[in-house]
């Protein structure tokens, strides 16, 4: 077993996944530092939808690995189950030719798919009512993960493997020696390590400024919503509804999770390391627009 110490900043899905896979490899002491409870940032707010039908060979190959790994994790993590309901990608007649040109790539790389007409979609999933001109590209291997299941399951397994998860521990900067990062500073003191992994999403920019470093990334505000419980479970796949500029999927408790896509958003500059995502609020018109766009596709979304 290695004698190194790895410090992971951030107890979201990336931080916990990093810790879990390092622990499985017996990579020494592993410490996860999270300023709030586990998953307090973007991870608990994620839609968790995945499809393997991407736009490049690299993307398709990586997603093939990811989809296989999610199914393995369903066996490794008690309390977590990948929802392999498939992913339906919808296109209008003007958008379809661009995606149709990628079908030979999917064939060559062994990424399965079905092309469905609007009538076939309506017949297979009675809750969906796409317009006649809509074309569906169904990924039978796609699906989604529920953050409410995935994050706790990861945290439990990490702790079982000996990972130290220190919640309510905010990292305020980096400990350096001779120009090399040797640990981190927290409100409760310094923590030294042989390697430091930073996985803190939008806080990355503010944290790296303490090293006088800039990261080439842009943070912007996205929003997703969860409906009130429906009378009965929703029997649909995850849906990337491109013509409606949104996405939908079933959610825990007989609910629907939906999100609105936006072509452009101004950069969001995280004001400080103390920032929490509960401080954000979406403009009311976003919800109204999303409802208007998605209701013709999923009438129960009203």
Secondary structure as GFF3:
##gff-version 3
##sequence-region A 1 302
A	DSSP	beta_strand	5	9	.	.	.	ID=ss1
A	DSSP	alpha_helix	13	24	.	.	.	ID=ss2
A	DSSP	beta_strand	29	33	.	.	.	ID=ss3
A	DSSP	three_ten_helix	43	45	.	.	.	ID=ss4
A	DSSP	beta_strand	49	50	.	.	.	ID=ss5
A	DSSP	alpha_helix	57	76	.	.	.	ID=ss6
A	DSSP	beta_strand	87	91	.	.	.	ID=ss7
A	DSSP	alpha_helix	93	100	.	.	.	ID=ss8
A	DSSP	alpha_helix	103	109	.	.	.	ID=ss9
A	DSSP	beta_strand	114	117	.	.	.	ID=ss10
A	DSSP	alpha_helix	118	124	.	.	.	ID=ss11
A	DSSP	beta_strand	135	139	.	.	.	ID=ss12
A	DSSP	beta_strand	143	144	.	.	.	ID=ss13
A	DSSP	alpha_helix	147	160	.	.	.	ID=ss14
A	DSSP	beta_strand	164	166	.	.	.	ID=ss15
A	DSSP	beta_strand	171	177	.	.	.	ID=ss16
A	DSSP	beta_strand	180	186	.	.	.	ID=ss17
A	DSSP	beta_strand	189	192	.	.	.	ID=ss18
A	DSSP	beta_strand	195	198	.	.	.	ID=ss19
A	DSSP	alpha_helix	203	208	.	.	.	ID=ss20
A	DSSP	three_ten_helix	209	211	.	.	.	ID=ss21
A	DSSP	beta_strand	224	226	.	.	.	ID=ss22
A	DSSP	beta_strand	238	241	.	.	.	ID=ss23
A	DSSP	three_ten_helix	242	244	.	.	.	ID=ss24
A	DSSP	beta_strand	246	251	.	.	.	ID=ss25
A	DSSP	beta_strand	255	260	.	.	.	ID=ss26
A	DSSP	three_ten_helix	277	279	.	.	.	ID=ss27
A	DSSP	alpha_helix	284	295	.	.	.	ID=ss28
A	DSSP	three_ten_helix	299	301	.	.	.	ID=ss29
###
